[in-house]
């Protein structure tokens, strides 16, 4: 196996982390003090400091979240390395998304003490403000779970 093919999941993870962190830099630079409407009545960007996890649950337990995040990411890397030959196609894509989303939010927690959220769809859905890393995590986890269910149904 070529070195590039062996580490492609990590290269793509780093690329996604950089892009995701750039979105947060753009938010800090341009909209920290005010919301910007992107699609009226549907989508706006609103700066939010999330000191918890999903839906701001557990605010104030940053060290615990950092430890759990590191354990989860190490577990994913360990599992991937152990099963690399059996993880192919879209499974690699979903793994990459989960690694990138989890890593990017971990970077925020370590460097800032909170996660920067900014995607606000509250005018349409009563929902938490979230970020690109959260989107990567949700799509990656759901996609991987769906693939595992379908794989189990084939047996």
C-alpha positions as CSV (number, residue, x, y, z in Angstrom):
1,X,0.0,0.0,0.0
2,X,1.4,3.4,-1.0
3,X,2.2,5.9,1.8
4,X,-0.3,8.4,0.4
5,X,-3.1,5.9,0.2
6,X,-2.2,4.7,3.8
7,X,-2.5,8.2,5.2
8,X,-5.1,9.7,3.0
9,X,-7.8,9.6,5.7
10,X,-5.5,11.8,7.9
11,X,-4.6,14.2,5.1
12,X,-8.3,14.7,4.4
13,X,-9.0,15.1,8.1
14,X,-6.4,17.8,8.4
15,X,-7.8,19.6,5.3
16,X,-11.3,19.5,6.8
17,X,-10.0,20.8,10.2
18,X,-8.3,23.7,8.5
19,X,-11.4,24.6,6.5
20,X,-13.6,24.3,9.6
21,X,-11.3,26.4,11.7
22,X,-11.2,29.0,8.9
23,X,-15.0,29.3,9.2
24,X,-14.7,30.1,12.9
25,X,-11.9,32.6,12.2
26,X,-14.3,34.3,9.7
27,X,-17.0,34.4,12.3
28,X,-14.7,35.9,14.9
29,X,-13.5,38.5,12.5
30,X,-16.8,39.5,10.9
31,X,-19.8,38.7,13.1
32,X,-18.8,38.4,16.7
33,X,-21.0,41.3,17.7
34,X,-24.0,41.0,15.4
35,X,-25.9,38.3,13.5
36,X,-25.8,38.3,9.7
37,X,-28.8,37.1,7.8
38,X,-27.9,34.7,5.0
39,X,-31.4,33.6,3.9
40,X,-34.1,35.7,5.5
41,X,-36.4,33.7,7.8
42,X,-34.3,30.5,7.4
43,X,-30.5,30.9,8.0
44,X,-28.4,33.4,9.8
45,X,-24.9,33.4,11.3
46,X,-24.9,34.3,15.0
47,X,-21.8,34.1,17.2
48,X,-22.2,31.7,20.1
49,X,-19.8,30.4,22.7
50,X,-20.8,26.8,23.5
51,X,-19.2,25.8,26.9
52,X,-20.9,22.4,26.9
53,X,-21.4,19.7,24.3
54,X,-24.4,19.2,22.0
55,X,-27.2,21.7,22.8
56,X,-24.8,23.3,25.4
57,X,-25.4,20.3,27.8
58,X,-23.0,20.1,30.7
59,X,-21.7,23.6,30.6
60,X,-18.8,24.2,32.9
61,X,-17.2,20.7,32.6
62,X,-14.6,21.6,29.9
63,X,-11.9,19.3,31.2
64,X,-14.2,16.3,31.3
65,X,-15.2,17.1,27.6
66,X,-11.6,17.4,26.6
67,X,-10.7,14.1,28.2
68,X,-13.7,12.3,26.6
69,X,-13.0,13.9,23.3
70,X,-9.4,12.7,23.3
71,X,-10.4,9.2,24.3
72,X,-13.0,9.1,21.6
73,X,-10.6,10.3,18.9
74,X,-7.8,7.9,20.0
75,X,-10.3,5.1,20.0
76,X,-11.4,5.9,16.4
77,X,-7.8,6.1,15.2
78,X,-6.9,2.8,17.0
79,X,-10.0,1.1,15.5
80,X,-9.3,2.5,12.0
81,X,-5.6,1.4,12.1
82,X,-6.6,-2.1,13.3
83,X,-9.3,-2.5,10.7
84,X,-7.9,-0.4,7.9
85,X,-8.1,-3.1,5.2
86,X,-11.8,-3.6,5.9
87,X,-12.8,0.1,5.9
88,X,-13.3,1.2,2.3
89,X,-15.1,3.7,0.2
90,X,-17.8,5.8,2.0
91,X,-16.8,4.3,5.3
92,X,-13.4,6.1,5.0
93,X,-15.3,9.3,4.1
94,X,-17.5,9.0,7.2
95,X,-14.5,8.2,9.4
96,X,-12.7,11.2,8.1
97,X,-15.7,13.4,8.8
98,X,-16.0,12.2,12.4
99,X,-12.2,12.6,13.0
100,X,-12.2,16.1,11.5
101,X,-15.4,17.3,13.4
102,X,-14.3,15.9,16.7
103,X,-10.7,17.2,16.3
104,X,-11.8,20.7,15.3
105,X,-14.2,21.1,18.3
106,X,-11.4,19.7,20.5
107,X,-9.1,22.4,19.2
108,X,-11.6,25.0,20.2
109,X,-12.1,23.5,23.7
110,X,-8.3,23.4,24.3
111,X,-7.4,26.8,22.9
112,X,-10.5,28.8,23.9
113,X,-12.3,26.9,26.6
114,X,-15.4,26.7,24.5
115,X,-16.6,25.8,21.0
116,X,-17.5,28.5,18.5
117,X,-21.0,27.9,17.1
118,X,-22.6,30.1,14.5
119,X,-25.0,28.4,12.1
120,X,-28.5,29.5,13.3
121,X,-31.7,28.0,11.9
122,X,-33.9,29.0,14.9
123,X,-36.3,30.9,12.7
124,X,-37.3,27.7,10.9
125,X,-36.6,25.1,13.6
126,X,-36.3,25.5,17.3
127,X,-32.8,24.2,17.3
128,X,-29.4,24.8,18.8
129,X,-26.8,27.0,17.1
130,X,-24.1,24.7,15.6
131,X,-21.0,24.8,13.4
132,X,-19.4,23.0,10.5
133,X,-17.7,20.5,12.8
134,X,-21.1,19.5,14.2
135,X,-22.3,18.9,10.6
136,X,-19.3,16.7,9.9
137,X,-19.9,14.7,13.1
138,X,-23.6,14.2,12.5
139,X,-23.2,13.2,8.8
140,X,-20.2,11.0,9.6
141,X,-21.9,9.2,12.5
142,X,-25.2,8.8,10.8
143,X,-23.7,7.7,7.6
144,X,-21.4,5.1,9.3
145,X,-24.4,3.8,11.3
146,X,-26.6,3.4,8.2
147,X,-23.8,1.6,6.4
148,X,-23.4,-0.8,9.3
149,X,-27.1,-1.4,9.5
150,X,-27.2,-2.1,5.7
151,X,-24.2,-4.3,5.9
152,X,-25.9,-6.3,8.7
153,X,-29.1,-6.7,6.7
154,X,-27.1,-8.2,3.8
155,X,-25.8,-11.0,6.1
